[in-house]
Amino acid sequence: MQTTASIQRTAHLRPLSVSKASIEAWLKGKSKRMTRLAGFAVSRREVLRVYMAFGLLGLAAAAAEVSIVAALLLVTLAGYNVHMLNVEQKGGKA
């Protein structure tokens, strides 16, 4: 059984590296749950964009009680996410 000291000595030998390429590859991967729900192939990036758009719209509804400027900002950000989702679906053409 390893002791804590030996685990700590070997921990620096195994650096935790998360590269941009691995994150991009994960985002381009197919989301099994949403693909099954939608009936067509859906990437994880598209799922995250849809969740962000709905979340921002929910925050905009809550912020509308306090500040119209904050609500407009959040609605604008939600619209931007929907726009980027549409651009991705068209293959990058704006």
C-alpha positions in Angstrom: 0.0 0.0 0.0 1.3 3.4 -0.9 1.9 6.0 1.7 0.8 9.6 1.4 4.4 10.8 1.0 5.0 8.5 -2.0 1.8 9.5 -3.6 2.7 13.2 -3.2 6.2 12.6 -4.7 4.8 10.9 -7.8 1.9 13.5 -8.2 4.2 16.0 -9.8 5.3 13.5 -12.4 1.8 13.2 -13.7 0.8 16.7 -14.7 -2.9 17.4 -15.2 -3.1 18.7 -18.7 -6.3 19.7 -20.4 -5.5 20.9 -23.9 -7.7 23.0 -26.1 -7.8 20.2 -28.7 -9.2 17.7 -26.2 -11.9 20.1 -25.1 -12.7 20.8 -28.8 -12.9 17.1 -29.5 -15.2 16.6 -26.5 -17.5 19.5 -27.6 -17.7 18.1 -31.1 -18.8 14.7 -29.8 -22.4 13.5 -30.0 -24.6 13.9 -27.0 -26.4 10.6 -26.7 -29.2 11.8 -24.5 -30.1 14.8 -26.6 -29.7 12.9 -29.8 -32.2 10.3 -28.6 -34.6 13.1 -27.5 -34.3 15.1 -30.7 -34.2 12.3 -33.1 -31.2 13.7 -35.0 -27.5 14.0 -34.2 -26.8 16.8 -31.7 -23.3 17.8 -30.6 -22.4 18.7 -27.0 -21.6 22.2 -28.1 -25.1 22.7 -29.5 -26.6 21.3 -26.2 -24.5 23.8 -24.2 -25.6 26.7 -26.4 -29.3 25.8 -26.1 -28.9 25.5 -22.3 -27.1 28.8 -22.1 -29.8 30.5 -24.2 -32.6 29.2 -22.0 -30.7 30.1 -18.8 -30.0 33.6 -20.0 -33.7 34.0 -20.9 -34.7 32.9 -17.5 -32.2 35.3 -15.9 -33.6 38.1 -18.1 -37.1 37.4 -16.9 -35.9 37.6 -13.3 -33.8 40.7 -13.9 -36.8 42.4 -15.6 -38.2 43.1 -12.1 -35.1 44.9 -11.1 -33.4 46.5 -14.1 -34.5 46.9 -17.7 -30.8 47.3 -18.7 -29.8 44.0 -17.2 -32.8 42.3 -18.8 -31.9 43.7 -22.2 -28.3 42.6 -21.9 -29.3 39.1 -21.0 -31.8 38.9 -23.8 -29.1 40.1 -26.2 -26.7 37.4 -25.0 -29.4 34.8 -25.4 -30.1 36.0 -28.9 -26.4 35.8 -29.7 -26.2 32.2 -28.5 -29.2 31.3 -30.8 -27.5 33.2 -33.7 -24.2 31.2 -33.1 -26.2 28.0 -33.0 -27.8 28.8 -36.3 -24.4 29.7 -37.8 -23.0 26.3 -36.7 -25.9 24.4 -38.2 -25.4 26.2 -41.6 -21.8 25.1 -41.6 -20.1 28.4 -40.5 -21.8 30.7 -43.1 -23.3 33.8 -41.6 
